[in-house]
Amino acid sequence: MRKSKIPAATIIRLSVYQRYLKKLLARGVKVVSSQDLASQANVNPAQLRKDLSYFGRFGVRGVGYCVSTLLQSISSILGVIEERSVILVGAGPITQALLRHPGFAQQGYHFEAVFDVDEKNIGKSLENGMKVLPLSELPRLVKEKNVELAVIAVPSDQSQEVGNILVDAGIKGILSFSPNRIKVPKNVSIQYVDFTILLDSLTYNISKGRKEGETKSTEKEVQKLKWGSEHSWPVVQSNSNGYSISYSS
């Protein structure tokens, strides 16, 4: 693999490709065409090949991709071959929903513990049997369980303080549901899930679609619009593993 600047959208699509390859493997499919795989991420085969080219050469021209081999390669690139431990900070509705979602375990993510800054929540039992722990226990658990990933789901005015605690404890990747941007060192990756931004993006696409519908489009233009659609994602920051994540698609 060469050192390169990887678009953030490419990393998102790699995850989409990986999930589809898992489904194909479970069904006993051995080879997948570039057209079929690319369509899962709403891109054309040329974009698929470009996404994969950042990490090496894959597939056979005119044949396609070996499902098991490509799945192993992408899983290795994403670092999800082994199970990953995750801690959550904030015991509110978002955390409860995440704990109930089966997709995380299927993808190899194990929720190790839940912490909260509100003393009223400390000691409470959650639906899955976990007890909410105080932040004072976070550094010890992170070290003992070798945790590198954390989810922040606390009020905005507490997000920076929680971020500081996570960084000091040794967390290397943070998924934040707070709209506030958190200051972290360059060696810490952080991604934000802001539902208002995502809804704004959807609203823009709907509005754009209506305006385009007012003018007659040729078949070629319609195809261009279809393949031009990209996954919207707020911000990704990373500089580990010899790669840097850019913000363009």
KOLVO-767169 format. One record per residue: residue number from 1; x, y, z of N, C-alpha, C, O, CB in turn. Coordinates in pm, whole numbers, plus 50000, padded with zeros to 5 digits. Atoms other than C-alpha are relative to their C-alpha. Glycine has a CB too. Layout:
<recs>
nr,n_u,n_v,n_w,ca_u,ca_v,ca_w,c_u,c_v,c_w,o_u,o_v,o_w,cb_u,cb_v,cb_w
NUM,X,Y,Z,X,Y,Z,X,Y,Z,X,Y,Z,X,Y,Z
...
</recs>
This chain:
<recs>
nr,n_u,n_v,n_w,ca_u,ca_v,ca_w,c_u,c_v,c_w,o_u,o_v,o_w,cb_u,cb_v,cb_w
1,50084,49880,50000,50000,50000,50000,50087,50125,50000,50184,50135,50076,49905,50000,50122
2,49920,49879,50007,50132,50340,49908,49939,50108,50089,49819,50110,50116,50010,50050,49855
3,50049,49887,49921,50110,50651,50120,49924,50091,49906,49974,50128,49800,50118,50075,50070
4,50083,49920,50087,49831,50859,49977,49896,50076,50081,49872,50046,50198,49932,49913,49894
5,50106,49923,49937,49561,51109,50056,49868,49936,49962,49828,49940,49846,50006,50150,49958
6,50122,50075,50027,49239,50912,50088,49878,50087,50026,49862,50139,50137,49994,49873,50086
7,50122,49924,49976,48906,51091,50038,49914,49934,50107,49905,49812,50114,49920,50014,49870
8,50085,50054,49893,48673,51052,50335,49888,49915,49942,49851,49813,50000,49942,50113,50085
9,50110,50075,50062,48396,50933,50100,50045,49860,49960,49964,49767,49960,49947,50076,49878
10,49948,50131,50038,48620,50647,49988,49995,49904,50119,49957,49788,50104,50143,50011,49947
11,50002,50085,49880,48651,50515,50344,49858,49956,50032,49834,49842,50071,50061,50074,50121
12,50140,50034,49977,48273,50530,50383,49956,49892,49902,49888,49796,49941,49911,50125,49986
13,50041,50099,50100,48227,50337,50059,50067,49866,50024,50006,49762,49997,50034,50050,49860
14,49934,50128,49969,48482,50074,50164,49916,49921,50099,49903,49799,50088,50143,50024,50056
15,50086,50067,49901,48255,49997,50459,49875,49943,49933,49830,49834,49967,49961,50097,50112
16,50118,50047,50074,47957,49968,50222,50036,49876,49919,49963,49777,49919,49945,50111,49908
17,49955,50115,50078,48153,49734,49993,50018,49878,50091,49977,49767,50056,50132,50032,49926
18,49970,50109,49910,48263,49525,50290,49874,49930,50049,49869,49807,50056,50080,50050,50118
19,50124,50059,49951,47911,49473,50422,49933,49917,49892,49879,49810,49919,49904,50110,50049
20,50063,50074,50109,47783,49366,50083,50078,49871,49971,50018,49767,49945,49992,50087,49872
21,49917,50119,50022,48075,49126,50037,49972,49894,50107,49973,49774,50078,50150,50037,50001
22,50036,50093,49893,47986,48970,50374,49871,49925,49966,49861,49804,49985,49984,50074,50135
23,50128,50061,50037,47631,48908,50251,50020,49900,49886,49962,49791,49888,49899,50108,49959
24,49974,50090,50112,47759,48754,49927,50070,49873,50048,50036,49763,50004,50085,50070,49894
25,49927,50115,49947,47999,48527,50117,49905,49905,50074,49916,49783,50061,50114,50046,50093
26,50097,50081,49925,47716,48408,50343,49908,49923,49906,49858,49816,49941,49918,50089,50094
27,50086,50067,50099,47514,48320,50031,50077,49903,49912,50018,49837,49827,49932,50103,49914
28,49920,50092,50077,47803,48122,49887,50046,50053,49866,50097,49977,49783,49925,49877,49978
29,49955,49939,50125,47878,48368,49606,50152,50013,50003,50209,50061,50101,49933,50139,49978
30,49853,49999,50003,48243,48340,49500,50059,50117,49923,50168,50163,49956,50050,49873,49941
31,49948,49890,50082,48282,48615,49239,49891,50106,49983,49774,50073,49962,50048,49949,49861
32,50094,49890,50018,48119,48958,49215,50054,50094,49893,50174,50120,49887,49976,50077,50133
33,49958,49908,50106,48126,49194,48917,50019,50139,50057,49963,50173,50161,49896,50002,49885
34,49978,49863,49956,48247,49552,48951,49870,50079,49994,49845,50166,50078,50109,50068,49914
35,50129,49930,50014,47905,49670,48831,49911,49974,50121,49852,50067,50177,49928,49956,49870
36,50084,50038,49886,47723,49481,49107,50051,50062,50129,49973,50118,50206,49993,49848,50013
37,49942,49949,49876,47962,49584,49384,49990,50152,50005,49958,50209,50110,50146,49956,50013
38,50004,49854,50004,47976,49948,49274,49859,50052,50027,49842,50155,50092,50049,50051,49865
39,50138,49953,49986,47597,49977,49264,49957,50006,50145,49865,50081,50179,49906,49910,49923
40,50037,50000,49859,47580,49906,49638,50034,50133,50068,49972,50170,50168,50070,49886,50073
41,49961,49870,49945,47752,50239,49707,49953,50115,49910,49993,50230,49928,50151,50006,50018
42,50055,49899,50091,47564,50421,49429,50109,50073,49922,50103,50194,49902,49916,50100,50078
43,49894,49944,50085,47879,50474,49222,50015,49910,49877,49956,49802,49872,50135,50013,50078
44,49976,50084,50117,47996,50343,48885,50126,49918,50019,50203,49945,50111,50011,50086,49872
45,49882,50086,49986,48264,50075,48833,50132,50076,50000,50227,50035,50066,50001,49899,49890
46,49877,49921,50004,48525,50339,48756,50033,50056,50138,50149,50058,50179,49988,50113,49898
47,49979,49947,49865,48477,50495,49102,50040,49888,50096,50125,49907,50182,49873,50071,50052
48,49963,50115,49918,48494,50151,49263,50147,49967,49982,50220,49949,50080,49914,49877,49964
49,49859,50031,50027,48826,50080,49093,50092,50108,50056,50200,50077,50106,50023,49985,49848
50,49920,49891,49945,48955,50422,49197,50010,49987,50152,50117,50006,50209,49940,50136,49962
51,50001,50018,49854,48852,50359,49559,50100,49893,50041,50177,49911,50136,49859,49963,50050
52,49913,50112,49964,49038,50028,49565,50146,50026,49962,50237,49972,50025,49952,49873,49932
53,49864,49976,50049,49341,50160,49375,50089,50070,50102,50211,50062,50094,49996,50081,49874
54,49921,49935,49895,49448,50364,49680,50077,49897,50083,50177,49930,50147,49909,50084,50091
55,49944,50102,49911,49533,50035,49850,50064,49883,49927,50114,49790,49991,49892,49949,50090
56,49936,50108,50074,49662,49812,49570,49919,49962,49878,49830,50035,49835,50020,49879,50089
57,50068,50050,50120,49545,49608,49271,49911,49882,50040,49956,49790,50108,50103,49957,49890
58,50096,50103,49964,49235,49392,49304,49919,49960,49876,49901,50040,49785,49906,50048,50114
59,50089,50046,50107,49019,49184,49071,50071,49963,49872,50190,49989,49854,49901,50106,49970
60,49950,50043,50130,49063,49041,48724,49910,50060,49893,49788,50044,49897,50004,49845,49988
61,50078,49935,50106,48955,49235,48416,49914,49897,49927,49962,49792,49888,50093,50072,49900
62,50091,50088,50072,48651,49076,48255,49944,49888,50086,49856,49815,50041,50069,49942,49883
63,50046,50108,49911,48599,48841,48552,49929,50058,50121,49816,50021,50152,50118,49912,50044
64,50057,49940,49880,48539,49050,48861,50091,49982,50119,50213,49970,50105,49864,49941,50030
65,49923,50009,49876,48648,49020,49222,49965,49872,50075,49848,49834,50085,49974,50123,50089
66,50021,50115,49913,48695,48712,49437,49942,50053,50132,50006,50133,50200,50134,49919,50024
67,50071,49946,49884,48447,48776,49719,50080,49983,50129,50098,50079,50203,49865,49932,50014
68,49929,50027,49873,48646,48612,50002,50131,50078,50009,50165,50129,50116,50027,49851,50015
69,49871,49931,50000,48979,48767,49900,49982,50150,50019,50052,50212,50099,50076,49973,49870
70,50023,49856,49989,48843,49120,49856,49944,50036,50136,49977,50140,50192,49906,50048,49889
71,50055,49976,49867,48645,49094,50180,50111,50003,50104,50112,50089,50192,49897,49893,50036
72,49889,50004,49905,48959,49000,50370,50088,50123,49985,50133,50180,50085,50083,49873,49979
73,49914,49884,50025,49158,49281,50207,49936,50128,50055,50002,50207,50123,50027,50015,49849
74,50067,49878,49953,48899,49552,50279,49987,49999,50151,50004,50103,50216,49861,50013,49935
75,50009,50010,49854,48848,49425,50634,50133,50037,50065,50137,50103,50168,49958,49858,50043
76,49867,49968,49949,49223,49450,50686,50029,50149,49988,50085,50210,50079,50107,49920,49925
77,49981,49856,50021,49231,49803,50540,49925,50080,50106,49978,50176,50162,49953,50041,49859
78,50082,49930,49902,48950,49913,50771,50039,49968,50143,49999,50038,50236,49854,49966,49978
79,49958,50039,49865,49108,49736,51066,49892,49932,50079,49890,49942,50202,50047,50120,50074
80,50112,50063,49931,48796,49536,51146,50006,49847,49994,49903,49781,50006,49868,50049,49940
81,49986,50145,50001,48935,49184,51120,49978,49944,50141,49913,49841,50159,50138,49958,49947
82,50017,50042,49861,48952,49156,51498,49889,50081,50065,49856,50191,50020,50132,50015,50078
83,50104,49929,49927,48678,49253,51743,50059,50124,50067,50169,50120,50122,49933,49907,50105
84,49956,49874,49941,48706,49612,51864,49913,50037,50118,49790,50032,50109,49999,50111,49895
85,50075,49956,49882,48607,49730,52210,49969,50150,49989,50052,50228,49942,50080,49971,50129
86,50046,49861,50006,48410,50056,52236,49939,50037,50134,49869,49957,50196,49898,50020,49884
87,50067,49950,49880,48308,50265,52536,49908,50114,49959,49931,50181,49859,50103,50047,50107
88,50096,49895,50027,48015,50504,52547,49994,50094,50119,49995,50051,50234,49861,49942,49969
89,50012,49900,49894,47991,50828,52744,49868,50073,49980,49848,50142,49880,50121,50099,50000
90,50134,49944,50012,47637,50941,52810,49900,49885,50000,49906,49799,49911,49986,50088,49872
91,50093,50113,49987,47354,50710,52918,49860,50036,49954,49762,49977,50001,49995,49952,50145
92,50130,49955,50047,47072,50886,52734,49942,49915,49889,49990,49804,49865,50010,50140,49954
93,50070,50075,50106,46843,50777,52448,50090,49954,49886,50070,49844,49834,49891,50084,49945
94,49912,50039,50110,47119,50773,52185,50079,49875,50037,50088,49781,49958,50097,50114,49964
95,49924,50117,49955,47330,50531,52387,49910,49878,50010,49951,49769,49970,50065,50028,50135
96,50094,50112,49988,47027,50313,52460,49971,49941,49863,49964,49819,49847,49869,50046,50068
97,50028,50046,50135,46952,50294,52088,50120,49926,49941,50104,49824,49873,49962,50118,49910
98,49880,50065,50051,47312,50206,52003,50017,49861,50062,50055,49767,49993,50124,50087,50029
99,49986,50128,49932,47316,49927,52261,49902,49896,49947,49930,49776,49948,49981,50018,50150
100,50101,50092,50051,47001,49776,52111,50027,49957,49857,49974,49855,49811,49864,50063,50009
101,49980,50027,50143,47129,49782,51754,50092,49879,49981,50205,49880,50030,50061,50125,49930
102,49919,50122,50017,47256,49435,51647,50115,50016,49900,50207,49934,49898,49912,49888,49955
103,49900,49984,50105,47465,49571,51360,50142,50018,50050,50237,49978,49983,49964,50115,49915
104,49865,49976,49949,47759,49672,51579,50071,49869,50032,50188,49851,49996,49994,50088,50126
105,49941,50129,49967,47820,49321,51710,50031,49921,49874,50134,49855,49865,49906,49919,50092
106,49979,50071,50126,47783,49180,51359,50123,50053,49928,50189,49978,49855,49877,50013,49911
107,49884,49939,50065,48052,49420,51241,50126,49988,50085,50233,50033,50044,49972,50146,49970
108,49883,50023,49917,48283,49324,51528,50027,50105,50105,50137,50110,50161,50117,49989,49915
109,49982,49897,49897,48228,49616,51766,49928,49958,50127,49808,49931,50127,49947,50137,49950
110,50053,50043,49871,48178,49527,52132,49997,50118,50096,50100,50178,50125,50084,49884,50059
111,50013,49892,49904,48043,49785,52374,50044,49950,50137,49981,49864,50198,49853,50053,50005
112,49934,50047,49878,48263,49745,52680,49938,50059,50126,49923,49989,50226,50147,50034,49996
113,50053,49935,49880,48110,49997,52921,49932,50131,49963,49957,50188,49856,50113,50026,50103
114,50069,49873,50018,47886,50302,52957,50033,50089,50120,50023,50046,50235,49846,49979,49986
115,49967,49902,49896,47991,50612,53153,49905,50119,49989,49842,50140,49885,50148,50046,49989
116,50083,49879,50005,47804,50928,53244,50058,50105,50093,50125,50074,50192,49854,49967,50038
117,49954,49888,49918,47881,51271,53385,49896,50039,50105,49927,50109,50201,50034,50121,49912
118,50109,49967,49909,47545,51296,53562,49995,49898,50114,49972,49779,50091,49865,50004,49925
119,49998,50090,49885,47564,51150,53912,49868,49926,50019,49866,49818,50078,50034,50078,50125
120,50130,50065,49986,47192,51068,53898,49994,49870,49920,49917,49780,49952,49889,50095,49955
121,50002,50120,50084,47266,50808,53629,50101,49894,50043,50090,49779,50002,50027,50038,49856
122,49896,50094,49957,47567,50646,53797,49937,49884,50078,49858,49905,50171,50106,50072,50087
123,50051,50119,49932,47488,50290,53904,49872,49945,49943,49830,49835,49979,49979,50031,50143
124,50123,50050,50061,47173,50259,53696,50029,49882,49908,50133,49877,49843,49929,50112,49923
125,49987,50115,50090,47122,49932,53508,49929,50030,49869,49815,50076,49869,49942,49871,50065
126,50057,49979,50132,47061,49956,53134,49931,49873,49952,49938,49769,50018,50109,50045,49901
127,50077,50112,50052,46850,49725,52919,50084,49873,49979,50036,49762,49999,49935,50039,49870
128,49915,50116,50027,47144,49501,52832,50071,49949,50125,50155,49859,50116,50102,50034,49895
129,49939,50047,49875,47243,49460,53197,50120,50080,50045,50168,50062,50157,50038,49859,49985
130,49886,49917,49962,47528,49710,53194,49961,50101,50108,49848,50149,50111,50056,50073,49878
131,50021,49895,49901,47561,49947,53488,50079,50123,49958,50194,50113,49913,50043,49953,50143
132,49934,49874,50037,47644,50311,53424,50111,50030,50100,50089,50030,50221,49897,50118,49994
133,49883,49977,49916,47992,50389,53555,50036,50148,50005,50003,50224,49913,50119,49919,49948
134,49954,49860,49992,48142,50719,53674,50122,50020,49912,50197,49926,49885,50033,50038,50146
135,49886,49970,50086,48399,50893,53454,50133,49971,50069,50234,49948,50001,49996,50146,49957
136,49875,50024,49927,48659,50841,53727,50056,49860,49972,50176,49837,49989,49977,50017,50151
137,49956,50137,50028,48673,50472,53629,50041,49981,49854,50091,49875,49816,49890,49903,50034
138,49973,50014,50144,48720,50542,53258,50146,49972,49967,50173,49880,49890,49956,50126,49929
139,49859,50026,50034,49103,50563,53245,50044,49858,50033,50117,49795,49956,50089,50099,50073
140,49961,50136,49960,49143,50235,53433,49945,49896,49903,50017,49805,49862,49950,49970,50143
141,50061,50098,50089,48900,50046,53211,50061,50006,49860,50085,49902,49798,49850,50022,49992
142,49939,49985,50133,49048,50187,52889,50135,49928,49996,50167,49861,49897,50019,50150,49965
143,49869,50063,49994,49392,50065,52997,49988,49848,50014,50058,49774,49945,50081,50056,50116
144,50015,50143,49975,49276,49725,53123,49947,49926,49877,49992,49815,49846,49909,49977,50118
145,50064,50064,50114,49063,49646,52816,50062,50040,49866,50019,49994,49760,49853,50033,49999
146,49933,49953,50122,49293,49818,52566,49900,50059,49901,49899,50024,49783,50077,49883,49934
147,50104,49938,50082,49005,50029,52434,50059,50120,49924,50132,50201,49980,49881,50046,50088
148,49952,49889,50082,49079,50269,52148,49887,50085,49943,49911,50195,49892,50085,49947,49886
149,50113,49930,50060,48730,50374,52039,49899,50043,50106,49875,49971,50203,49931,49911,49896
150,50099,49950,49906,48470,50584,52219,49891,50077,49927,49915,50136,49822,50066,50090,50106
151,50114,49925,50052,48128,50733,52152,49960,50104,50104,49943,50072,50222,49879,49905,49966
152,50044,49892,49911,48029,51070,52301,49854,50033,49969,49820,50068,49856,50090,50127,49985
153,50141,49965,50015,47657,51126,52356,49955,50077,50123,49865,50035,50196,49912,49872,49979
154,50029,49916,49883,47647,51400,52617,49956,50139,49951,49974,50171,49834,50126,50011,50094
155,50037,49864,50040,47509,51757,52616,50120,50076,49943,50235,50051,49981,49943,50077,50120
156,49895,49928,50071,47708,51996,52396,50100,50068,50092,50220,50069,50064,49940,50102,49909
157,49911,49925,49913,47848,52197,52684,50095,49910,50080,50184,49960,50148,49919,50083,50094
158,49913,50094,49930,48010,51881,52825,50091,49922,49906,50178,49847,49951,49916,49903,50080
159,49928,50084,50097,48154,51738,52504,50151,50022,50001,50226,49925,49990,49947,50028,49862
160,49856,49975,49999,48496,51911,52519,50066,49940,50123,50173,49881,50114,50028,50149,49994
161,49946,50057,49877,48552,51808,52880,50012,49848,49988,50113,49789,50027,49912,50037,50120
162,49997,50145,50018,48462,51449,52797,50107,49962,49898,50178,49863,49916,49861,49948,49954
163,49897,50026,50101,48683,51463,52488,50139,50003,50060,50223,49919,50027,49990,50100,49887
164,49870,49989,49933,48978,51574,52701,50030,49876,50084,50142,49824,50083,50006,50125,50087
165,49982,50118,49916,48924,51284,52941,50030,49877,49916,50115,49796,49952,49875,49975,50085
166,49978,50114,50089,48907,51035,52655,50140,50001,49941,50208,49898,49938,49896,50000,49887
167,49865,49987,50058,49225,51165,52493,50106,49968,50105,50201,49895,50076,50022,50142,49943
168,49903,50024,49892,49413,51162,52825,50004,49852,50038,50108,49802,50081,49965,50085,50122
169,50006,50143,49965,49298,50803,52882,50062,49912,49892,50087,49794,49916,49856,49959,50024
170,49937,50077,50107,49447,50694,52549,49909,49961,49886,49948,49882,49800,50057,49878,50057
171,50092,50029,50110,49142,50681,52321,50054,50060,49870,50102,50174,49869,49858,50055,50031
172,49945,49956,50129,49244,50707,51953,49894,50035,49896,49924,50099,49795,50089,49894,49945
173,50107,49970,50095,48906,50730,51779,49873,50036,50074,49832,49966,50165,49976,49881,49907
174,50120,49951,49931,48597,50926,51881,49887,50022,49899,49906,50085,49794,50030,50131,50076
175,50122,49971,50076,48245,50924,51737,49914,50088,50089,49871,50046,50196,49924,49867,49958
176,50071,49904,49915,48064,51229,51866,49863,50036,49942,49850,50068,49824,50083,50127,50017
177,50135,49960,50038,47691,51298,51856,49973,50145,50042,49861,50192,50030,49897,49906,50064
178,50014,49860,49963,47752,51651,51981,50029,50087,49878,50125,50062,49805,50095,50037,50117
179,49974,49911,50114,47724,51929,51720,50123,50087,50019,50178,50141,49922,49879,50088,49974
180,49880,49918,49973,48011,52113,51891,50125,49929,49951,50141,49809,49973,50012,50030,50151
181,49874,50057,50044,48350,52058,51732,50095,49993,50119,50114,50091,50191,50062,50084,49885
182,49913,50024,49885,48592,51910,51985,50146,50011,49957,50185,49957,49854,49972,49861,50061
183,49857,49988,50029,48960,52003,51992,50072,49877,50052,50068,49846,50171,50059,50129,50064
184,49925,50119,49963,49174,51689,51989,50136,50004,49930,50152,50075,49830,49922,49870,49961
185,49869,50006,50067,49539,51612,51902,49988,49940,49860,49890,49872,49829,50099,49918,50084
186,50003,50047,50138,49622,51530,51541,50005,49847,49988,49965,49791,49887,50115,50060,49923
187,49992,50146,50008,49685,51165,51625,49870,49933,50045,49864,49810,50053,50115,49950,50085
188,50131,50054,49961,49322,51123,51737,49902,50024,49886,49887,50137,49839,49948,50065,50133
189,50101,49988,50105,49055,51053,51473,49865,50030,50063,49830,49971,50165,49992,49870,49914
190,50132,49965,49947,48715,51208,51529,49900,50016,49887,49931,50074,49783,50007,50128,50084
191,50106,49987,50099,48390,51185,51339,49874,50044,50072,49845,50002,50184,49977,49866,49924
192,50119,49943,49939,48069,51374,51404,49874,49948,49932,49869,49936,49809,50004,50152,49994
193,50131,50036,50052,47712,51256,51364,49904,50109,50044,49858,50111,50159,49953,49857,50051
194,50090,49889,49972,47497,51567,51346,49878,49983,49911,49884,50007,49791,50069,50139,49975
195,50118,50032,50078,47145,51476,51239,49945,50122,49926,49886,50108,49819,49894,49942,50089
196,50050,49881,50069,47059,51836,51152,50076,50023,49869,50018,50064,49769,50011,50123,50090
197,49921,49985,50122,47346,51848,50901,49956,49899,49895,49943,49932,49777,50150,49983,50030
198,50043,50104,50093,47236,51520,50746,49862,50031,49943,49837,50009,49824,49999,49862,50069
199,50133,49962,50049,46875,51640,50725,50009,50119,49906,49935,50126,49808,49908,50032,50118
200,49980,49887,50092,46994,51966,50569,50046,49950,49864,50002,50001,49760,50105,50099,50058
201,49950,50057,50125,47177,51758,50308,49886,49935,49922,49877,49950,49800,50111,49898,50028
202,50114,50062,50066,46863,51557,50235,49905,50105,49944,49856,50091,49832,49926,49909,50097
203,50089,49893,50045,46654,51873,50213,50054,50068,49876,49980,50099,49783,49979,50102,50111
204,49936,49940,50117,46905,52023,49970,49981,49912,49877,49948,49961,49769,50150,50022,50026
205,50014,50092,50113,46893,51710,49751,49857,49998,49947,49835,49994,49826,50041,49859,50042
206,50140,49997,50041,46512,51716,49750,49971,50128,49922,49908,50125,49816,49906,49989,50123
207,50022,49871,50065,46509,52086,49661,50067,50004,49863,50010,50054,49766,50053,50113,50087
208,49927,50003,50126,46772,52034,49392,49928,49913,49898,49920,49947,49780,50143,49947,50022
209,50071,50091,50090,46575,51742,49249,49876,50064,49942,49843,50042,49825,49963,49874,50074
210,50119,49933,50050,46262,51953,49221,50035,50102,49892,49967,50112,49790,49927,50070,50116
211,49958,49898,50098,46447,52231,49039,50042,49934,49870,50012,49984,49762,50114,50085,50057
212,49955,50069,50121,46606,51983,48799,49882,49939,49926,49885,49924,49804,50102,49892,50035
213,50117,50059,50062,46265,51828,48740,49922,50099,49915,49842,50061,49831,49911,49942,50105
214,50069,49896,50076,46144,52159,48604,50056,50013,49858,49989,50068,49770,50011,50133,50071
215,49940,49995,50133,46381,52126,48307,50011,49859,49945,50028,49764,50021,50138,50068,50004
216,49994,50130,50063,46389,51841,48060,50145,49952,49997,50233,50023,49949,49941,50004,49857
217,49866,50057,49999,46692,51614,48108,50009,49889,49898,49914,49813,49878,50037,49949,50140
218,49977,50110,50093,46840,51384,47850,50036,49876,50079,50064,49884,50199,50112,50035,49898
219,49968,50126,49934,46906,51018,47929,50142,50004,50054,50169,49952,50162,49982,49882,49904
220,49862,49992,49956,47277,51092,47951,50012,50084,50126,50089,50050,50216,50089,50057,49889
221,49996,49913,49883,47219,51373,48202,49945,49929,50123,49998,49944,50233,49921,50128,49973
222,50059,50074,49889,46999,51151,48418,50100,49899,50055,50114,49884,50176,49871,49928,49956
223,49899,50097,49957,47270,50883,48425,50113,50070,50075,50164,50016,50174,50055,49923,49879
224,49894,49926,49934,47528,51144,48521,49960,50038,50141,50040,50029,50234,50037,50125,49919
225,50049,49962,49868,47314,51264,48811,49997,49880,50093,50030,49891,50211,49861,50062,49991
226,50009,50121,49920,47263,50908,48932,50136,49961,50054,50151,49935,50173,49942,49885,49918
227,49866,50043,49956,47632,50824,48942,50073,50110,50076,50171,50083,50145,50084,49958,49881
228,49934,49891,49930,47723,51167,49075,49962,50011,50146,50020,50091,50220,49970,50128,49932
229,50046,49991,49861,47541,51107,49403,50104,49944,50094,50159,49837,50069,49867,49925,50019
230,49901,50043,49901,47773,51078,49704,49939,49993,50138,49842,50062,50168,50121,50094,50001
231,50044,50005,49861,47726,50980,50065,50042,50128,50070,50157,50172,50058,50059,49876,50072
232,49968,49879,49925,47709,51288,50283,50056,49962,50135,50002,49873,50201,49877,50091,50016
233,49942,50028,49868,47928,51286,50592,50067,50125,50051,50138,50192,49976,50102,49882,49993
234,49946,49875,49948,48029,51570,50820,50152,50013,49996,50206,50071,49902,49954,50017,50140
235,49857,49975,49990,48394,51556,50924,50073,49874,50046,50028,49804,50137,50028,50115,50097
236,49912,50107,49955,48667,51295,50953,50141,50056,50012,50188,50123,49920,49996,49878,49903
237,49863,49953,49981,49011,51373,51093,50086,49880,50036,50056,49809,50132,50008,50110,50109
238,49910,50111,49968,49293,51120,51088,50133,50020,49931,50140,50076,49822,49938,49866,49959
239,49870,49998,50067,49660,51096,51016,50082,49878,50041,50205,49879,50037,50077,50130,50035
240,49933,50123,49959,49739,50745,51136,50019,49906,49883,49960,49926,49777,49922,49931,50112
241,49977,50105,50099,49863,50441,50938,50054,50051,49867,50039,49984,49765,49873,49927,49976
242,49939,49952,50122,50041,50657,50683,49903,50064,49903,49941,50098,49791,50069,49889,49932
243,50099,49940,50089,49720,50799,50537,49944,50126,50063,49944,50143,50185,49887,49900,49970
244,50072,49883,49951,49545,51130,50564,49865,50000,49934,49854,49968,49816,50077,50133,49973
245,50134,50000,50055,49172,51166,50517,49964,50141,49956,49968,50234,50036,49900,49947,50103
246,50040,49869,50050,49060,51452,50297,49848,50012,50010,49778,49914,50038,50048,50021,49854
247,50142,49977,49981,48715,51608,50303,49924,50005,49871,49804,50033,49872,49980,50127,50075
248,50069,50001,50129,48634,51586,49934,49961,49859,49964,50012,49763,50022,50087,50062,49888
249,50044,50132,50041,48461,51299,49760,50082,49950,49882,50058,49839,49833,49853,50002,49964
</recs>
